[in-house]
Amino acid sequence: MEQGDQSHNQTNTHLTDGSNAIPAEGVGRLPSRRRRNGRPERDSRKKSTFETHDHNSVGYEWLHPGWVAEVHETKLGRVYKRYFDERGRPYNTKKEVLRHYAEWERLCDGDFRDEE
């Protein structure tokens, strides 16, 4: 019975072709594209972009004259947009801009010209 236990503890592994398998500790690992925290490594070749648009730009025709939209895309592909009125006041969303337009139209009877 002891002899059967000894043969069971041997580390020789036979493959289907009859050769012996290489122990796993002898095989090197391929380098991973992930950092220790589990996130993929950043591609340093990709650059962040920054664009400005006004009411003449495609997709931004809804902006009133004098307003500017800034679009910033990070290296990881995240897009941030901010909108600025004629005086440089920032708005974070299109919804805020449209709300401002509606309030201005209500107060000024549709006249969007900035008179001081």
Secondary structure, 3 states (H helix, E strand, C coil): CHHHHHHHCCCCCECCCCCECCCHHHCCCCCCCECCCCCECCCCCCCCEEEEECCCCCCCCCCCCCCEEEEEECCCCCEEEEEECCCCCEECCHHHHHHHHHHHHHHHCCCCCCCC
